[in-house]
Amino acid sequence: MRRQSTQPFSLFAFQDIITSVCGIIVLITLLLALELATRILAPEAGETAVTAEAYSAMQEEFAELTAKLEQARDSLSKNELFQEELITATPAELKAKVEAAQEELTSRHAALTEAEARLLTAQGNKETNKKTFDEIALLDTRLAQAKHKKSRLDDAIRSVTEQKEQISAGNGIYFGRSTNVREFPWLIDIAGNRIVVFPLALSSKPLESVDFSGGKIANQFTDWARTRSYQTEYFVMLVRPDGITTYEEIMTNLPSLWRTGVDFIGQTQKIEFLPEETSP
């Protein structure tokens, strides 16, 4: 029998292709995994900052939650102890605890009332102090005004003193009209052959004068006096040594309704007038 020569069937080429494709896929997968791992391990700067902020916020939130958890645990523990005390306590002990709690509440209420009263008192003291400060400020103002007036009076006194010294050293006689006198005064300077009448106005100098000279000067003055008002005016006679006779003649002829005063002065003595602010 003749043996047939045939070649066996082989899948080696197909397996090689499949193996090569699988190797390529595995290699691509490894490359992609390597790139992904590199991106995760080396994030960008912005991503790092965001992650750090988020981590910090998470830590703060965790700390806050931890603190609240501890508070809840403490509160629960206290409640459990209180419940245990209520369960194990006798009615008498419970009554004593309730009375103690009421006394503490009453004490705290009394302390609160006292604190409110002190607050009202403090507010009242504040208003009183403010009023006192206002009164002190008013007194300071009045004191300053009084000091100013005193300074003015001191200046006036100094001025009068200086004028007094000048009067004492000089050969003059000074006259000034008082602001408290309503009647109008006239100064009558009587000499032997002359009469000069000065209206004593509130001024450093008389406004005008009337001069009588020549013959019968006494009659001239008497005629002039009759033109004046005896109800609102009066005469101050300043008689010099050589005018005594003329003065006696005037007083003889002058109506008795006139109010007069007399002062005997020196023959050469000058008549001076005080300014208004230094008049008596």
Solvent accessible surface area in square Angstrom, and as a share of the most:
residue,aa,sasa,rsa
1,M,242,1.08
2,R,222,0.81
3,R,224,0.82
4,Q,155,0.69
5,S,117,0.75
6,T,115,0.67
7,Q,172,0.77
8,P,126,0.79
9,F,176,0.73
10,S,82,0.53
11,L,98,0.49
12,F,137,0.57
13,A,70,0.54
14,F,123,0.51
15,Q,104,0.46
16,D,56,0.29
17,I,105,0.53
18,I,80,0.41
19,T,93,0.54
20,S,65,0.42
21,V,72,0.41
22,C,68,0.41
23,G,40,0.38
24,I,99,0.50
25,I,101,0.51
26,V,84,0.48
27,L,101,0.50
28,I,89,0.45
29,T,76,0.44
30,L,109,0.54
31,L,103,0.51
32,L,111,0.55
33,A,54,0.42
34,L,118,0.59
35,E,84,0.38
36,L,108,0.54
37,A,44,0.34
38,T,75,0.44
39,R,162,0.59
40,I,120,0.61
41,L,150,0.75
42,A,71,0.55
43,P,67,0.42
44,E,124,0.56
45,A,90,0.70
46,G,48,0.46
47,E,97,0.43
48,T,71,0.41
49,A,52,0.40
50,V,99,0.57
51,T,90,0.52
52,A,59,0.46
53,E,122,0.55
54,A,46,0.35
55,Y,132,0.50
56,S,51,0.33
57,A,58,0.45
58,M,125,0.56
59,Q,93,0.41
60,E,120,0.54
61,E,103,0.46
62,F,146,0.61
63,A,61,0.47
64,E,97,0.43
65,L,102,0.51
66,T,53,0.31
67,A,50,0.39
68,K,113,0.48
69,L,88,0.44
70,E,79,0.36
71,Q,123,0.55
72,A,56,0.43
73,R,136,0.49
74,D,80,0.41
75,S,56,0.36
76,L,105,0.52
77,S,52,0.33
78,K,141,0.60
79,N,75,0.38
80,E,95,0.43
81,L,104,0.52
82,F,115,0.48
83,Q,103,0.46
84,E,99,0.45
85,E,83,0.37
86,L,71,0.35
87,I,143,0.73
88,T,99,0.57
89,A,17,0.13
90,T,69,0.40
91,P,113,0.71
92,A,75,0.59
93,E,88,0.39
94,L,59,0.29
95,K,134,0.57
96,A,57,0.45
97,K,89,0.38
98,V,83,0.48
99,E,80,0.36
100,A,56,0.44
101,A,58,0.45
102,Q,107,0.47
103,E,123,0.55
104,E,86,0.39
105,L,125,0.62
106,T,89,0.52
107,S,70,0.45
108,R,160,0.58
109,H,121,0.54
110,A,57,0.44
111,A,58,0.45
112,L,103,0.51
113,T,70,0.40
114,E,88,0.39
115,A,54,0.42
116,E,91,0.41
117,A,51,0.40
118,R,160,0.59
119,L,103,0.51
120,L,123,0.61
121,T,80,0.47
122,A,55,0.42
123,Q,95,0.42
124,G,36,0.35
125,N,78,0.40
126,K,145,0.62
127,E,112,0.50
128,T,82,0.48
129,N,74,0.38
130,K,127,0.54
131,K,132,0.56
132,T,56,0.33
133,F,135,0.56
134,D,83,0.43
135,E,86,0.39
136,I,83,0.42
137,A,56,0.43
138,L,90,0.45
139,L,108,0.54
140,D,81,0.42
141,T,70,0.41
142,R,139,0.51
143,L,96,0.48
144,A,59,0.46
145,Q,101,0.45
146,A,54,0.42
147,K,124,0.52
148,H,115,0.51
149,K,128,0.54
150,K,125,0.53
151,S,56,0.36
152,R,157,0.57
153,L,112,0.56
154,D,50,0.26
155,D,73,0.38
156,A,44,0.34
157,I,111,0.56
158,R,129,0.47
159,S,41,0.26
160,V,67,0.39
161,T,60,0.35
162,E,90,0.40
163,Q,42,0.19
164,K,135,0.57
165,E,107,0.48
166,Q,119,0.53
167,I,52,0.26
168,S,90,0.58
169,A,93,0.72
170,G,48,0.46
171,N,89,0.46
172,G,12,0.12
173,I,33,0.17
174,Y,71,0.27
175,F,33,0.14
176,G,19,0.18
177,R,43,0.16
178,S,25,0.16
179,T,91,0.53
180,N,135,0.69
181,V,57,0.33
182,R,230,0.84
183,E,50,0.22
184,F,50,0.21
185,P,3,0.02
186,W,15,0.05
187,L,1,0.00
188,I,0,0.00
189,D,18,0.09
190,I,0,0.00
191,A,18,0.14
192,G,32,0.31
193,N,113,0.58
194,R,116,0.42
195,I,0,0.00
196,V,16,0.09
197,V,0,0.00
198,F,37,0.15
199,P,6,0.04
200,L,14,0.07
201,A,14,0.11
202,L,68,0.34
203,S,43,0.28
204,S,63,0.41
205,K,151,0.64
206,P,34,0.22
207,L,136,0.68
208,E,118,0.53
209,S,61,0.39
210,V,41,0.24
211,D,72,0.37
212,F,19,0.08
213,S,64,0.41
214,G,60,0.58
215,G,54,0.52
216,K,155,0.66
217,I,13,0.06
218,A,2,0.02
219,N,57,0.29
220,Q,64,0.29
221,F,0,0.00
222,T,4,0.02
223,D,84,0.44
224,W,39,0.14
225,A,0,0.00
226,R,139,0.51
227,T,100,0.58
228,R,85,0.31
229,S,49,0.31
230,Y,84,0.32
231,Q,128,0.57
232,T,79,0.46
233,E,18,0.08
234,Y,55,0.21
235,F,0,0.00
236,V,32,0.18
237,M,1,0.00
238,L,0,0.00
239,V,1,0.00
240,R,25,0.09
241,P,77,0.49
242,D,75,0.39
243,G,0,0.00
244,I,77,0.39
245,T,102,0.60
246,T,14,0.08
247,Y,37,0.14
248,E,100,0.45
249,E,76,0.34
250,I,0,0.00
251,M,73,0.33
252,T,114,0.66
253,N,57,0.29
254,L,14,0.07
255,P,50,0.31
256,S,114,0.73
257,L,113,0.56
258,W,21,0.07
259,R,110,0.40
260,T,52,0.30
261,G,31,0.30
262,V,72,0.41
263,D,54,0.28
264,F,122,0.51
265,I,12,0.06
266,G,32,0.31
267,Q,82,0.37
268,T,108,0.63
269,Q,47,0.21
270,K,132,0.56
271,I,27,0.13
272,E,61,0.27
273,F,35,0.15
274,L,30,0.15
275,P,33,0.21
276,E,85,0.38
277,E,141,0.63
278,T,18,0.11
279,S,22,0.14
280,P,113,0.71
